[in-house]
Structures are given as C-alpha cells and as structure tokens.
Amino acid sequence: MTDQTSRTLTPPERPPVGEAASEKKPKRRAWVWIAILLVFGLVFWWVISSSKQVTGAPTGRGGFGGPVTATSATAKKGDIGVYLTAIGTVTPVYTDSIVSEVTGLVTAVHYREGQLVRKGDALVDIDVRPYQATLVQAEGALERDTHMLEQAQMDLERYQAALARNAIAKQQVDDQQKLVEQLRGTVKNDQGMVDYDKVQVAFCHIDSPITGRVGLRLVDPGNVVTATGGTTLAVVTQLEPITVVFTISEDNLQQVLGQMHKNKNQALEVQALDRAQSKMVAKGKLLTTDNLIDTTTGTVKLRAMFDNKDNGLFPNQFVNTRLLVNTLHDVTLVDASAVQHNGTQAFVWVIQDGAAQERNITTGVTDNGLTQVTGLNAGEVVADSSFEKLQNGAKVNVVQQVPGLRTSTQGGQGQPGQGQTPGQQGQGQQGQPQQGSSQGAATEKKSQ
C-alpha cells in the first residue's frame, strides 16, 4: 500500500520554467516579423497601384473622361528683331568742372542748385577791382610808350632830312633808327600787358560754357578762391543729347560692324530699358564703336546717342540696352509661353479637331513674348495652358484668353496695321518668366 500510494502522489516531471519560456520566444518573434513584412507589403502594393492609376489616367477633369480646358495661341507669320542685350552707363557728351583762373574773393553766385542753364549764362563773379587797377596801369604805360615812339619817329625824319643835306653824320641817323625800333618793341610789350589784364578781368566773370544742368552749389559769396588751388566752382552737365556707353562680346562685333557697313545711311537702333527691363526709357541710334577690344574682358565698347528730350536718362545711370542688329522677316511666330521643353527638345501641343498632339519644333529668336519657330505652320492652334493635363489624343476644350491674365503675351503680339515689327515693340525680356514656367511643366510631364 505504501508503494502504491507513493507512486500515486508523485507528480510528473516538468521541464524547467526557463526552458519553456525560451521555446516560446522564437515563435513569438517569428510571428511579429511576419506581421511587419505583411504590413510593408500591403503598403508597397498600395503605393505602386496608386502611382499607376495617377500615371495612366489624366488628372483633373481628364481623370473622369472629360476634355481638358486650356487657352490657346495661334501661330502666325510676322517679323521679329534680333537684339543684343547689355548693361550700359548713361554718359553725358560734355561734363564741365569749372574752376577759377584768377585768385580773388567770390562776390556773387548767380546759379541755383539743379538749374538748367544756357551757354553764356552767368555763374560766379569774383572781385574784379584789383585786376581793373592793373589794367589801368598797363593802359597808361602803353599810352606813354606810344607817344615816346611817335617822338622818336619825328626825330628820325628830321635826321634823315639833315643827312640828305650832309648836315649831320650818318651814325646819328642810324642810332635814331635803332631807338625807334626799341620803342616799337616797348609798345608791343605794353599792348600784350593790356591784353593780358583784360583777360584777367574777364576771368572774374564766369559764364556757363555749355547748355546743361548745374549741380549742387560748391562755393558761397565771401569764399576766397585761388588760380592754382583747384577748387571747383560749379559742374555743368549736358543732358540733351546724351549718350549711353555699353559693351558687347567680341564674338558679336563682326555682326554689328557688318550691319553698320551695310546700312551706312541708317544707324542701328538702340533701346534703353530700366533696371527691371519692364519699361523702355528712350530710343536712340548707335553712334560708334571703340577702336580696340579690351583684352582683359574680351569686350568692346559702343556708344549710342539719345535725344533725351524728356530727360528720362540721367548721367551715370545704369540702364539695360538692346541693340537691334537684324530683323527677320516673314517667319513663323508663336507665343513663347506655349513652347515647352523636354530636356533640350522644344515642343508644342497642337490642337487639331479638338484633340492635342505633341509636336517637336526648333526655336529661334525670342523677343517680346514671341518666339520664332520652325516645324509649325502659320494658322495652327497650340495650347497655351494646362500642359500638365495634356496627352496625345486628349480632348481639349479651348477657352478664350482672360484679359489681363497674360499681359506679357497679349501685349507682346504685334499689330500689323501699325507697321511695327514684333521685335520692335515691348521690352524684350518679358518672355523669360514664361519660358521658365514652361520648362517646369515639361519637367513634371517627363517625371510622369
């Protein structure tokens, strides 16, 4: 009985607790990793499927099968200018820094600061009394020596008459002749002193040598100026006409010289634009080129002349210049905003029968919101917006351009009835921002 009871009460052997836990941990970790991989797999599958749907179906209205709404531009034949752009400096034809030629006290300043003066207008007066006194002395010496010369000449005539009668010696006549010559030299010297003193008196009254604008007042009445001090009394700058000096690359020099020789009777047109290149300040003509090339920069200076009747150009002002070197006639033109780029390849979306078709083109000159293109015919309609929604064969609903939405494009189109070429209207650089936006749209299309 004791043996049976002991066998019944003895519990079965169990594995240690640590060993059971160690067997369960690998199983739990395996299930956790399996769940994580399943989650990542589902997320990856969802991303791939979503991207395929976005790429395969048009966005916006096109995604629901409707037409793409876009504005349009029409290619046309016209003229466009070929311009060279550069930064220039407004340079007056004459700039006079007036200094005193005599030493003295400033008695009057006749000009006002910023006044427009004419040639010969009084500017500054210097005390003239010392120089007038010196002039009187010189005139007195001249008068005295003149009378002495006349007396010597009378004596010479008497001596010559006496010599003819053998009444005096010939030596006495010769001496009198030389005395007359000496007095003639003295009179001439006195006359020079009188003329010099008259110039000194004239220097005391300073007039404007040119017509122009006088600057800020530099001296006041009561100041003493000296002839050798270098003190500037006034600065007068000519405003009408005025010039602009700008530089071009030596690579473009032959093109400019060729047009100058070809059109000797008609100077090349130069436009001066403001700093933002949004407004034409003045229009002038190319005057000349420099006689040598700057070897340090590889550029050559050019000077253009402007009438400047409205004083729109100010001396030493920085302006943007556009030199018209050629005009292309009867070429195909399209709005620059309609031209897209896929890398180096330019293309447009041609709208035919209400559907869009991508067409590669070659671009040329761009000016005033218009671009010269080849590969496109005049009269063909191209899309001018909604580029990110367009695909080959996509239906397009063309809407009318909203007035003022693209001022650079609408304002840049030439008016054939006015007899102006598109390249000669507007300010030339307005198409740059539009080209930048076109490239951005093309990049988005390429990434899709």
VEXLO-96103 format. One record per residue (C-alpha): residue in three letters; x, y, z. Coordinates in steps of 0.25 Angstrom, whole numbers, plus 5000, padded with zeros to 4 digits. Layout:
// VEXLO-96103
 residu    X    Y    Z
    ala    X    Y    Z
...
//
This chain:
// VEXLO-96103
 residu    X    Y    Z
    met 5000 5000 5000
    thr 5011 5009 5003
    asp 5018 5007 4990
    gln 5005 5009 4982
    thr 5002 5022 4990
    ser 5015 5028 4987
    arg 5014 5025 4973
    thr 5001 5032 4972
    leu 5005 5044 4980
    thr 5018 5046 4972
    pro 5016 5058 4962
    pro 5020 5056 4948
    glu 5034 5062 4944
    arg 5033 5076 4937
    pro 5043 5084 4929
    pro 5049 5096 4936
    val 5041 5109 4934
    gly 5053 5116 4927
    glu 5054 5105 4916
    ala 5039 5107 4913
    ala 5040 5122 4912
    ser 5052 5121 4903
    glu 5044 5111 4894
    lys 5032 5121 4893
    lys 5040 5134 4890
    pro 5046 5130 4876
    lys 5031 5126 4872
    arg 5026 5140 4876
    arg 5037 5147 4869
    ala 5035 5140 4856
    trp 5020 5144 4856
    val 5024 5158 4859
    trp 5033 5159 4847
    ile 5023 5152 4838
    ala 5013 5163 4842
    ile 5022 5174 4840
    leu 5026 5169 4826
    leu 5011 5167 4822
    val 5009 5182 4826
    phe 5020 5187 4818
    gly 5016 5178 4806
    leu 5002 5184 4807
    val 5007 5198 4807
    phe 5017 5196 4796
    trp 5006 5189 4787
    trp 4996 5201 4790
    val 5007 5211 4786
    ile 5010 5204 4773
    ser 4995 5203 4769
    ser 4993 5218 4773
    ser 5004 5223 4764
    lys 5000 5214 4753
    gln 4986 5220 4754
    val 4991 5234 4754
    thr 5000 5232 4742
    gly 4990 5224 4734
    ala 4979 5234 4736
    pro 4979 5249 4733
    thr 4978 5258 4745
    gly 4967 5268 4748
    arg 4955 5267 4738
    gly 4963 5257 4729
    gly 4963 5247 4740
    phe 4948 5246 4739
    gly 4948 5245 4724
    gly 4945 5259 4721
    pro 4952 5269 4712
    val 4964 5277 4717
    thr 4961 5292 4718
    ala 4972 5301 4712
    thr 4975 5314 4706
    ser 4981 5315 4692
    ala 4991 5322 4684
    thr 4991 5323 4668
    ala 5004 5323 4660
    lys 5005 5334 4650
    lys 5015 5340 4640
    gly 5022 5353 4644
    asp 5035 5360 4647
    ile 5044 5359 4659
    gly 5056 5366 4663
    val 5070 5360 4667
    tyr 5075 5368 4679
    leu 5088 5368 4686
    thr 5086 5372 4701
    ala 5096 5378 4710
    ile 5097 5387 4723
    gly 5101 5402 4719
    thr 5104 5414 4726
    val 5098 5428 4723
    thr 5110 5437 4719
    pro 5108 5452 4716
    val 5114 5457 4703
    tyr 5120 5469 4711
    thr 5123 5470 4726
    asp 5130 5483 4730
    ser 5136 5485 4744
    ile 5138 5500 4745
    val 5150 5505 4753
    ser 5155 5519 4755
    glu 5166 5525 4746
    val 5169 5536 4756
    thr 5171 5538 4771
    gly 5161 5546 4778
    leu 5148 5548 4786
    val 5135 5542 4782
    thr 5125 5553 4781
    ala 5113 5546 4775
    val 5108 5532 4771
    his 5097 5534 4761
    tyr 5092 5520 4759
    arg 5082 5511 4767
    glu 5085 5497 4770
    gly 5080 5488 4759
    gln 5077 5499 4750
    leu 5076 5498 4735
    val 5086 5508 4729
    arg 5089 5513 4715
    lys 5102 5515 4709
    gly 5107 5529 4713
    asp 5098 5530 4726
    ala 5106 5536 4738
    leu 5110 5526 4749
    val 5120 5533 4758
    asp 5126 5546 4760
    ile 5140 5549 4766
    asp 5145 5562 4771
    val 5150 5569 4759
    arg 5155 5582 4765
    pro 5170 5578 4767
    tyr 5170 5574 4752
    gln 5164 5586 4747
    ala 5174 5595 4754
    thr 5185 5586 4748
    leu 5179 5588 4734
    val 5178 5603 4736
    gln 5193 5603 4739
    ala 5196 5595 4727
    glu 5188 5604 4718
    gly 5195 5616 4724
    ala 5209 5610 4721
    leu 5204 5607 4707
    glu 5200 5621 4705
    arg 5213 5627 4710
    asp 5222 5618 4701
    thr 5213 5621 4689
    his 5216 5635 4690
    met 5231 5633 4692
    leu 5231 5625 4679
    glu 5224 5636 4672
    gln 5234 5646 4677
    ala 5245 5637 4673
    gln 5240 5635 4659
    met 5239 5650 4657
    asp 5253 5652 4661
    leu 5257 5641 4651
    glu 5250 5648 4640
    arg 5258 5661 4643
    tyr 5271 5654 4644
    gln 5269 5647 4630
    ala 5265 5661 4624
    ala 5278 5667 4630
    leu 5286 5655 4625
    ala 5281 5657 4611
    arg 5288 5672 4612
    asn 5300 5666 4619
    ala 5297 5674 4631
    ile 5299 5662 4641
    ala 5307 5649 4642
    lys 5301 5636 4637
    gln 5304 5630 4650
    gln 5294 5639 4657
    val 5283 5635 4648
    asp 5286 5620 4650
    asp 5285 5622 4665
    gln 5272 5629 4664
    gln 5267 5617 4655
    lys 5270 5607 4666
    leu 5264 5616 4676
    val 5251 5615 4668
    glu 5251 5600 4667
    gln 5253 5599 4682
    leu 5241 5608 4685
    arg 5233 5599 4676
    gly 5236 5587 4684
    thr 5233 5594 4697
    val 5219 5598 4691
    lys 5217 5584 4687
    asn 5220 5579 4701
    asp 5211 5589 4707
    gln 5200 5584 4697
    gly 5202 5570 4702
    met 5201 5574 4716
    val 5188 5581 4714
    asp 5182 5569 4706
    tyr 5186 5560 4718
    asp 5180 5569 4728
    lys 5167 5569 4720
    val 5167 5554 4720
    gln 5169 5554 4735
    val 5157 5564 4737
    ala 5149 5555 4728
    phe 5152 5543 4737
    cys 5146 5550 4749
    his 5132 5548 4742
    ile 5130 5533 4740
    asp 5119 5528 4730
    ser 5114 5515 4726
    pro 5122 5509 4714
    ile 5111 5499 4710
    thr 5096 5497 4712
    gly 5092 5487 4723
    arg 5089 5485 4737
    val 5097 5491 4748
    gly 5100 5483 4760
    leu 5100 5486 4775
    arg 5106 5499 4780
    leu 5121 5497 4783
    val 5125 5512 4787
    asp 5118 5523 4794
    pro 5120 5538 4794
    gly 5131 5542 4802
    asn 5140 5530 4799
    val 5154 5532 4794
    val 5158 5524 4782
    thr 5172 5523 4776
    ala 5176 5521 4762
    thr 5185 5509 4766
    gly 5176 5503 4777
    gly 5167 5494 4768
    thr 5155 5498 4775
    thr 5143 5494 4767
    leu 5133 5506 4766
    ala 5122 5498 4758
    val 5119 5486 4750
    val 5110 5487 4737
    thr 5106 5474 4730
    gln 5099 5474 4717
    leu 5086 5466 4716
    glu 5081 5468 4702
    pro 5086 5460 4695
    ile 5092 5449 4704
    thr 5100 5436 4701
    val 5100 5422 4707
    val 5113 5414 4707
    phe 5111 5399 4707
    thr 5119 5387 4704
    ile 5117 5375 4695
    ser 5125 5362 4693
    glu 5136 5362 4683
    asp 5129 5350 4677
    asn 5117 5359 4673
    leu 5126 5370 4668
    gln 5127 5366 4653
    gln 5112 5364 4653
    val 5110 5379 4657
    leu 5121 5384 4648
    gly 5115 5377 4637
    gln 5101 5383 4639
    met 5108 5397 4641
    his 5115 5396 4627
    lys 5103 5390 4621
    asn 5094 5402 4626
    lys 5103 5414 4625
    asn 5091 5423 4623
    gln 5083 5418 4635
    ala 5089 5416 4649
    leu 5085 5403 4657
    glu 5074 5405 4667
    val 5077 5404 4682
    gln 5067 5403 4693
    ala 5070 5407 4707
    leu 5061 5400 4717
    asp 5060 5402 4732
    arg 5066 5393 4743
    ala 5055 5383 4743
    gln 5054 5383 4728
    ser 5039 5385 4728
    lys 5039 5399 4722
    met 5046 5406 4710
    val 5053 5419 4715
    ala 5058 5424 4702
    lys 5061 5420 4688
    gly 5073 5425 4680
    lys 5083 5421 4670
    leu 5097 5414 4670
    leu 5108 5425 4669
    thr 5121 5418 4668
    thr 5129 5407 4674
    asp 5142 5407 4681
    asn 5155 5406 4673
    leu 5161 5394 4681
    ile 5156 5382 4689
    asp 5158 5380 4704
    thr 5167 5368 4705
    thr 5164 5366 4720
    thr 5149 5364 4717
    gly 5148 5361 4703
    thr 5138 5372 4700
    val 5137 5385 4692
    lys 5131 5398 4696
    leu 5119 5404 4688
    arg 5113 5418 4689
    ala 5099 5421 4686
    met 5093 5435 4684
    phe 5079 5439 4690
    asp 5071 5452 4689
    asn 5067 5451 4703
    lys 5056 5462 4701
    asp 5048 5457 4713
    asn 5061 5456 4722
    gly 5058 5441 4724
    leu 5073 5437 4724
    phe 5081 5443 4736
    pro 5096 5444 4736
    asn 5103 5432 4741
    gln 5090 5424 4742
    phe 5091 5409 4739
    val 5082 5404 4728
    asn 5079 5391 4720
    thr 5082 5393 4706
    arg 5076 5386 4694
    leu 5084 5387 4680
    leu 5075 5383 4668
    val 5085 5376 4659
    asn 5076 5370 4649
    thr 5061 5368 4646
    leu 5056 5354 4642
    his 5044 5356 4632
    asp 5032 5346 4629
    val 5036 5336 4639
    thr 5026 5327 4648
    leu 5024 5333 4661
    val 5017 5327 4673
    asp 5015 5331 4688
    ala 5027 5328 4696
    ser 5018 5323 4707
    ala 5013 5312 4698
    val 5027 5306 4696
    gln 5030 5294 4705
    his 5044 5287 4707
    asn 5047 5273 4710
    gly 5062 5274 4713
    thr 5068 5281 4700
    gln 5056 5277 4691
    ala 5045 5288 4690
    phe 5031 5284 4686
    val 5017 5290 4686
    trp 5003 5283 4688
    val 4996 5285 4674
    ile 4981 5285 4675
    gln 4974 5279 4663
    asp 4960 5274 4662
    gly 4958 5277 4677
    ala 4970 5268 4681
    ala 4984 5270 4686
    gln 4996 5265 4678
    glu 5011 5267 4683
    arg 5020 5273 4672
    asn 5035 5275 4673
    ile 5039 5289 4668
    thr 5052 5297 4667
    thr 5052 5310 4673
    gly 5060 5322 4669
    val 5059 5337 4673
    thr 5051 5340 4685
    asp 5046 5355 4687
    asn 5035 5362 4694
    gly 5027 5349 4697
    leu 5028 5343 4683
    thr 5037 5332 4678
    gln 5042 5329 4664
    val 5039 5314 4662
    thr 5041 5304 4650
    gly 5033 5292 4649
    leu 5020 5299 4651
    asn 5011 5305 4641
    ala 5004 5319 4641
    gly 4990 5318 4646
    glu 4992 5305 4654
    val 4986 5306 4668
    val 4994 5302 4680
    ala 4991 5300 4695
    asp 4996 5311 4704
    ser 4992 5306 4718
    ser 4988 5293 4725
    phe 5001 5286 4720
    glu 5001 5276 4732
    lys 4988 5270 4727
    leu 4991 5269 4713
    gln 4994 5255 4706
    asn 4994 5251 4691
    gly 4980 5250 4687
    ala 4974 5256 4699
    lys 4961 5264 4696
    val 4963 5279 4698
    asn 4953 5290 4701
    val 4958 5303 4697
    val 4954 5315 4705
    gln 4956 5330 4702
    gln 4968 5336 4708
    val 4964 5344 4720
    pro 4968 5359 4718
    gly 4980 5363 4727
    leu 4983 5349 4731
    arg 4996 5348 4722
    thr 4999 5363 4720
    ser 5013 5360 4714
    thr 5007 5350 4704
    gln 4995 5359 4699
    gly 5003 5372 4700
    gly 5015 5366 4692
    gln 5007 5362 4680
    gly 5010 5371 4668
    gln 4999 5380 4661
    pro 5002 5378 4647
    gly 4993 5390 4644
    gln 5002 5399 4651
    gly 5014 5396 4643
    gln 5023 5391 4654
    thr 5031 5378 4656
    pro 5028 5370 4668
    gly 5043 5371 4671
    gln 5042 5386 4672
    gln 5030 5386 4682
    gly 5031 5384 4696
    gln 5043 5381 4705
    gly 5049 5368 4700
    gln 5051 5361 4713
    gln 5036 5358 4717
    gly 5036 5345 4711
    gln 5047 5340 4721
    pro 5038 5337 4732
    gln 5028 5329 4723
    gln 5039 5321 4718
    gly 5043 5317 4732
    ser 5029 5313 4735
    ser 5028 5305 4722
    gln 5041 5297 4726
    gly 5035 5294 4739
    ala 5023 5288 4733
    ala 5031 5280 4724
    thr 5039 5274 4735
    glu 5027 5270 4742
    lys 5022 5263 4730
    lys 5035 5256 4728
    ser 5035 5251 4742
    gln 5021 5245 4740
//
